[in-house]
């Protein structure tokens, strides 16, 4: 992915057309306008793309640093007491103290599933 821009115009070739046709079929029978279908598909695609880019960035950082996620978390952990003790970041302090997902082996799957559920719930609110 290095060197390839993420932002670009879509070329409608056979593969992208098959993907688009299949993706739009998810809205069959929902009595949505074409613009609503495109808005829903764009919202869902943006979530998936954002998650994938984050996961690829995490993998690239692990490769560059040579650290596993657990090793990186241990390394970052030395800053935790200073962050908490400063009193300047009460919301992030809560994350440090309470959050389980950042430490989980399956954190990417958990984050994707939780986020996807929220996106789908939000989209469902716009289906007649």
C-alpha positions as CSV (number, residue, x, y, z in Angstrom):
1,X,0.0,0.0,0.0
2,X,3.0,2.3,0.3
3,X,3.1,4.9,-2.3
4,X,-0.4,4.4,-3.4
5,X,-2.8,7.2,-2.7
6,X,-5.9,6.2,-0.7
7,X,-8.0,9.1,-2.0
8,X,-8.8,8.7,-5.7
9,X,-11.6,8.5,-8.1
10,X,-13.1,5.1,-8.7
11,X,-12.6,3.6,-12.1
12,X,-15.5,1.5,-13.0
13,X,-14.0,-1.7,-14.4
14,X,-15.4,-5.2,-14.2
15,X,-14.2,-5.9,-10.6
16,X,-15.4,-2.6,-9.1
17,X,-18.7,-3.0,-10.9
18,X,-19.2,-6.5,-9.6
19,X,-18.4,-5.2,-6.1
20,X,-20.7,-2.3,-6.4
21,X,-23.6,-4.4,-7.8
22,X,-23.2,-7.0,-5.0
23,X,-22.9,-4.2,-2.3
24,X,-26.0,-2.4,-3.6
25,X,-28.0,-5.7,-3.6
26,X,-27.8,-5.6,0.2
27,X,-30.4,-2.9,0.1
28,X,-32.8,-4.8,-2.1
29,X,-36.4,-4.8,-0.8
30,X,-35.7,-2.0,1.7
31,X,-37.7,0.7,-0.2
32,X,-34.8,3.1,-0.2
33,X,-34.1,5.8,-2.7
34,X,-31.0,5.4,-4.8
35,X,-29.4,8.3,-3.0
36,X,-30.2,6.7,0.4
37,X,-28.6,3.4,-0.8
38,X,-25.5,5.3,-1.9
39,X,-25.4,7.2,1.4
40,X,-25.7,3.9,3.4
41,X,-23.1,2.2,1.3
42,X,-20.8,5.1,1.6
43,X,-21.1,5.2,5.4
44,X,-20.5,1.5,5.7
45,X,-17.6,1.6,3.3
46,X,-16.0,4.5,5.1
47,X,-16.2,2.6,8.4
48,X,-14.6,-0.5,6.9
49,X,-11.9,1.4,5.1
50,X,-11.1,3.4,8.2
51,X,-10.8,0.3,10.3
52,X,-8.7,-1.5,7.7
53,X,-6.3,1.5,7.4
54,X,-5.9,1.6,11.1
55,X,-5.1,-2.1,11.3
56,X,-2.6,-1.8,8.4
57,X,-1.0,1.1,10.2
58,X,-0.7,-0.9,13.4
59,X,0.8,-3.8,11.5
60,X,3.3,-1.5,9.7
61,X,4.3,0.1,13.0
62,X,4.9,-3.3,14.6
63,X,7.0,-4.4,11.6
64,X,9.1,-1.2,11.7
65,X,9.6,-1.3,15.5
66,X,10.0,-5.0,15.8
67,X,7.8,-4.9,18.8
68,X,4.7,-7.1,19.4
69,X,1.6,-5.3,20.6
70,X,2.2,-6.6,24.1
71,X,5.8,-5.3,24.1
72,X,4.7,-2.0,22.8
73,X,2.0,-1.7,25.4
74,X,4.6,-2.6,28.1
75,X,6.9,0.1,26.7
76,X,4.0,2.7,26.7
77,X,3.0,1.6,30.2
78,X,5.9,3.5,31.8
79,X,4.1,6.7,30.9
80,X,0.8,5.7,32.5
81,X,1.6,6.8,36.0
82,X,2.7,10.2,34.8
83,X,-0.4,10.7,32.7
84,X,-2.7,9.6,35.5
85,X,-0.7,11.6,38.1
86,X,-0.8,14.8,36.1
87,X,-4.6,15.1,36.4
88,X,-4.7,16.7,33.0
89,X,-6.3,13.9,31.1
90,X,-9.2,12.5,33.2
91,X,-10.9,10.8,30.2
92,X,-7.7,9.1,29.0
93,X,-6.9,8.2,32.6
94,X,-10.2,6.4,32.7
95,X,-9.2,4.5,29.5
96,X,-5.8,3.6,31.1
97,X,-7.5,2.3,34.3
98,X,-10.7,0.7,32.9
99,X,-10.3,-0.3,29.2
100,X,-9.8,-4.0,28.4
101,X,-9.9,-4.0,24.6
102,X,-6.5,-2.3,24.0
103,X,-4.8,-5.2,25.8
104,X,-6.7,-8.0,24.1
105,X,-5.1,-10.2,21.6
106,X,-8.3,-10.0,19.4
107,X,-8.6,-6.2,19.9
108,X,-8.9,-5.4,16.2
109,X,-11.8,-7.9,15.8
110,X,-13.5,-6.6,18.9
111,X,-13.2,-3.0,17.7
112,X,-14.4,-3.9,14.3
113,X,-17.4,-5.9,15.5
114,X,-18.5,-3.2,18.0
115,X,-18.1,-0.4,15.5
116,X,-19.9,-2.3,12.8
117,X,-22.8,-3.0,15.1
118,X,-23.1,0.7,15.8
119,X,-22.9,1.7,12.2
120,X,-25.5,-0.8,11.2
121,X,-27.8,0.3,14.1
122,X,-27.4,3.9,12.8
123,X,-28.2,2.9,9.3
124,X,-31.2,0.9,10.4
125,X,-32.7,4.1,11.8
126,X,-32.9,5.4,8.2
127,X,-34.6,2.4,6.7
128,X,-38.4,2.8,6.3
